[in-house]
């Protein structure tokens, strides 16, 4: 089990692009719920129609009110929905696909040392108790935060600015109820999707809980908490800490009533991580090994897949040329910059866990940037969104940075309202998903008409948008102005 299970529309699009570009037909069906179920129903995964957020007040009893909900749909129907990756099945499938394509895979390897040699590097360690050495010209490290190269080269860490120190406790469970079946959510109307078919976020003072349901009856759940909250729960104790958490939140207590942990609990004493170096002459860290912020908003997959795409392009285009080193440096700089903008966004969200209206507005910065990025890529105009969270967009980038700085300094209701108004002004020019429509009261469906009406924001015509939507499996109800 690993933190990193929930895909997003942008994640799946990037995976789809890589599958097309490099001839990986075995990967492409796994980019949508419908084609996954048709092609590989034996691989467990979860249906993800959107992002569900529920704010819990201390000691709260009774159903969660509409004012404490945020539902952001990612798809209009199941066939083109995203998925939660049950990593035991998914990762095994990826290994088998790699082997089928000729990759030599070696498991149960304990790497210890890294040396630079003539024309490359040598890495050494043991496999099944036997010494082993590998000489190679270049190493890509995908071993995760504080992984092999970070340790072997003593790269050191840099702080994540404006992000609190956090911990995590998590496990897999069997027998977890759906929160909607327990009538723990007030649904005054038809929600944009079944609220449990989503990445479910339960927001508390000092942290948040995720709940992801898989098709095999397993549920992934855990808590990410600031150090103060983690110490109050004594997260390092594992299962007793989880029970203390459930006792604080009646809705979660009922949802996990009778549930059993299917694996031992895992405690991570420090979630946030940023490597002090991300590339060398003969090596590079993938974004997943270069840094990590938090599972909130499922940012890890798109960050890493963007890195895979960029690094693959450098190896294709610049390998053996005088431009290679400069391109690697550019890759490392962009990887670090995108980690930092993610850190600032999620840090602002942590600062407003107890201020739900501001939390909602800040979340819309992410959803607006992500939906805009997906649309321009599907239109064949990736240059309009070349960075994660539109960090280098000439207007949105600096405006987003400004409101994130303000969000950490809110002192009263008046400042909250002013910030919310500014956030809506910031997202308006890139909002292609109807996120600016306050009449929706924090329930945001996927509506073709929203995108058709926003065609000018991506430099397209309504007909171009309509054709794109049909290619994606969304048929507009009308093409009338």
N, C-alpha and C positions, 0 to 999 in steps of 0.2 A: 504494500500500500504506500502511496506517495501523495503528498499534497500536489494537486495539479490534475484535475479530472474533468473539468467542465469546459466544453468548447463554446465558442461564440460564432456569430455569423462571419466576423472578420477572420477568425481562426480557420474556419472551414473553407473560406474563400482562398486564403493563403495556401492551405493544404491542397486544395483543388488545383491552384495554379502550379504548385510544385509537381503534382502528379502529372499534369498535362505537359509541362515543360521538359520533364525528365523521363517521360514514358513509363509511368508507374500505374498501370491499370488496376493493380491489386489494391491501391490506396484510395483511388477516386470514389468508390462506392461508400467509403466510410465517412464521407463529408456531409451526409444527410441521413436523417433517421430512416426515411423511406427506402433509399437504396441500400442502406446498411441492413435493414430487415430482410429485403429481398435477396441480397447477396450472401450475407453471413449472419443468419439468425442465431447461429450457435455461439457467436461472440457477445457476451453480456455487455449491455450499455444502458444508459438511462435516457428517457425522452426529455429534452430541454426545449420548452417553448418560449422561455423568457427568463427574466430576473424578477423574483418576488422578494420584497422587503417588508418586514413587520417590526414596528417599534413597540417594545414592551416597557411599560413604566414599572418602577419598583413596587412590588406587592400587588400588581394588577390582577384582577379577577375578571372572568367573563370574556366574551369574544373580543377580538381585536377590531377596533372601529375603522371605518373607511378612512378617516383622517390620519390614521397611523399605518397606512398601507401605501406601497409604491409597487405597481405592476407594470413592467416594461416588456412588451412582447418582442420576440426576435423573429417570429414567423407567423403567417396567418393560418397554417394548418400543419398537421403532423408530418406529411410526406417530405417537406423541405425543412423540417425542424433540425435544431442542433442536438447534440448528444452529450451525455456524461460518459467518459471513457472509463470502463472498469479495467484498470490498468493491468491486472494479472492476465486477462484475455487479450487486451489490445496490444500490450507490449510484446507478448509472445507472438502474436500474429505479425507484428512488424519485424521481429527477429527472423521469423520463417520466410517472410517476403525478401528480406535482405539476403538470406542464404540462397534463396531460389535465384536471385539475380547475380550470385557469384561472390558475395561478401564472405570473408572468412570470419566467423564469429567464435570467440573464445570466452567461455563463462568461468566463474569461480576463480577470477584472477585478482591477486592482491598486488597492485603496483606500489613500488616504494621509491624508486629513484629515476631521475631525468638528467641526461647528460647531453651537451652539445658535442657533436663529432663532425668530421669532415662531411660536408654536403648533407647535413641533416642532424638528427638527434637519435639517442638511444634511450629507451625506457626499460626498466628491469623490475622484476618482482618474482612472485611465485604463482604457480597454478597447480592445484591439487598437491601442494607440498613440494613441488619441483621448481627449481630455479628456472627462470625464463628471461630472455632478452629479445627486444624487438628494435631493429634499426629502421628508421623511416625518414623521409624527407620533411614531413610536416605532420603535426599533431593537432587535432581538433578535440577539445575537452568538452564533453557533454555530461560530466559526472555530477553536476548539480552544485548547489552552494557549498563553499569550502571543500571543493572536490580535489582530485588528484594533483593537478598542476598548482592549484592555490597552495596546497600543503607542501608539495615537493620543492617548489621554487620560493616558498616563504614570501608570497606576494603581499601579504598584509591586507588590512581592511581600511576603508574610508567610511565616514559616517554618511547616513542617509539624511539629508537636511530636512528639518521640519517633520520628521517622522518619529513617533514615540517608540520606545523600547517595548517590544511585544513578545509574547510566548504563545505556544499552541498546544492543545491536547486533542487527540482525535483517535477514531477507530472505525471499524466496520461493525454494523449491527444487523441483527435479524429480528423481525417482528415489530418494526417501527410502523406506527399508524400514519395515515395521511391526515394532515392537520385540517383539511377541509371536511373530511368525513366525521371529525369530532366536533364540527360546528364551532371551531375556535376562531373562525374568521368571519366577519360580517361582510356579506356579499350583497349589497343593495343594488342589484342590477346584474347583467351578464358580464363576468370578467373577460378580459381579452384572451384568456387561456385558462385551463385548470391550474390553480395556483401551486399545486405540488409538482406539476410537470415543469420544473424550472430549477434554477439555482436559487434555493431558498435561503434568505439571510434574515436572521432574527437579531435585531439591534438592541443592545443593552447598554447601561452606563458602564463604560470601561472596556467594552469588547462586543463581539458578535459571534453568533453560532451559525454554521452552515449545515444544511440537510440536503443530500442528493440521493434520489431513489434510483436503483438499477433494476433492470428487467429480471434479474435472477433472485429477487427477494432480498438482496443485500442493500443496506442504506449506509452511505458514507456520512459521517457527522463529526463535527469537532467545534472547538471554540478557539478563536484568536483573541487574546486579551492583553491589555497593557500590564506592565509589571505590577502595578498596585492592585489591579483586579485579580491577576494571577496569584499574587501572594494571599489575597483574601480567600481565594478558593483553594489554595495550596495545590496548584496544578501538578506539581512534581509527584504527587501521591497517586496520580492516575485515576482509577475507577472511583475511589471515594470522592475525589474532586469533581468528577462528572456528576455524581449524585448530588453533591452540594449545589452544583450549577442548576440542575433540574429543579431542585427544591425552591430555588429563587424565582422560577418562571413557570407558573401553573400550566400554561399552554404546552410547554415542552415536557413538563412532567406527565401530562396526559398522553402526549404523542409517543413518549418512550415507555409508557406503562407496559410492563411485560416484555419489553425488548431485551435482548441479550447481546453482549459484545461478541462478535465473531472472530476477533483477533485481540491480542493484548493492546492496551492503550499505549499510545506513543506521545511522549512529551518532547517538545522542542523548546529549549530554554531561551533561544534567541532566533526569531523569525527573520528580521531584517538583515540583509547582507549586501555589501558592495565591495568587490575586489579592488585593490589599489592599482592593479594592472590587468589588462584584458587581452593583450597580445604581445608576442615577442617575434624574434626573427623567424623562428620555425614553428610557431604555435599560436593558437587563438582559442579563447574561451567562447563557447556559445553563450547567448544572453542568459540562459538558465544556469550556467556555471559562473557567469560574471556577477550576478546579483539576484536578489529576491526581495520583494517588498511584503506582500500579503496576499492571501487568496481573494480578498474582497474585489469584486468586479471581474474576476477571471481574466486578469491581464497577462498572466504568465505565458499562455500558449501563443497569443499573437506576437508578443515580444520575441519569443524564441523562434517562431516560424519566420518572422521578418529577418532575424539574424541568419537563419539557415539559408534563406533566399539570397541575402546579400553576400554571405561568405561563399556560397556556391558560385555566384556570378564572378566573384573575384578570382576564385580558383580556375574557372573557365577562361576568363578574359586576360588575366594578368600573370598567371603562373609562368615563371621563367623570364619575366620582363622586368625592366627597371622600374616599372610603376607598381610592382607588387607590394613593396614595403609601405609606400604612401597610401595605397588603397587599404591595406590592413590597419594602418593608423586611423584612417577615416572611419573604417568599420568600428574600431574600438571606441572612438570618440562619439559616434552616433549611438552605439550600444549604451554607453555611460549616460549620455544626455537623455535618452528615452527612459532609462531606469530612474533618473532624477525627476523627470516630469511626472512619472507614475508615482514616485514617492511623495511628491508634493500634493498630488491630487488625493491620494489615500490618506496622507497625513491630515489634510483638511477635513476629510470625512470623519476620521477618528476624533478630531477636535470638536465635531458637531454631532456625535452620536446621541447626545441629549437634546439636540435642537433639530427635530425632524424636518420642519419646513426648509431649513437651510441645507440639511443633508440631502433632501430630495433635489433641490436646485443644483447643488454641486454634482450630484450623480448625473444630471442632465448634460453637464459639460462632457462627460465621458460618452454618454449614449449619442449625443449629437455628433461628436467627432468620429465615433466608430461607424455610425450609419452613413455619414458623409463619405468616409474613406471607402466603405464597401461599395457604395454606389459608383463613385468615380472609377474605382478599379474595374467594376463590372462593365462600365462604359468604355474601357480601354484607355483611361486617362489617369494612370497612377501618379503622374507627375503633380497632380493637384493635391495629392495626399501622400507625400513621400516619407512622412515620419509618423510615428505612433502618437496618438492624441493631437495630431496636427501641430506638433511642437514647432515646426519651422514655417507654419502658415503665416504670411506677413501680418494679417490682422488678428486672427483667432489666437495664435500662439502667445503674443505678448499680452493680449487682453485676458486670456485664461490665466496666465501667470499672475497678473495683477489681482484678479478676484480670489485666487487661491491664497495669496498673501493676506488679503483682507479677511478671509474666512477664519483665519486662526486668531483674529483679534476682536471678534464680536463680543460686545459687553452687555447689550440690552436688545429688547424687541425692535426698537427703532432701527438700530444698525442691521439687524437681521433682515428687516423688510427692505432696506436700502440695498443690501447685498443681493437679495433675491431679484430685485428689479434689474440690477446691473447684470446679473447672470443671464436673465432672459434677453437683455439687449445683446449680450456677447454671442449667444447661440443663434439668434435670429437669422443672420446671414448664411449659416451653414445648416440650419435645421431643415432636413428633408423628410422627417418622420412625424411631424405633427406634435413635437415635444413642447412647442410654445403655446399650445391650446390648453389654457387653464380650465376650460369648461370640462375637460376630461377628468379632473379631480384625481390626478396621479395614477389613472389607469390609461395606459397607452397601447392601443392595438396597432397592428401593422395594417395600414390602409393604403391601397394603391393610389387613391385620390390625393393623399398627402404628398406623395412623391411626384405625381403628375403636376400638381400645382407648384412644386418647387423646382421644376425642370430648369428654370433659368439660373438657379443657384449653382448648378453643376455645368452650365454652359451647354445645355441640351434642349431639344424640342420635346414636346409632349409625345410625339410619335416615337422618338428615339427611346424615351423612358418606357413607353408601352411595350415596345419590342424587347427591351431589356427585362421587363417584368415577366413577360411571357416565357422568355428563355429560362428565367428563374423558377417558373412554376406558379406565377401569380398572374391571374387574368383580370385586368382592370374591368370594373363594372361599366364604365363609360369613358369615352374619349372627348366628351363635350367640355367646352371651356366653362 
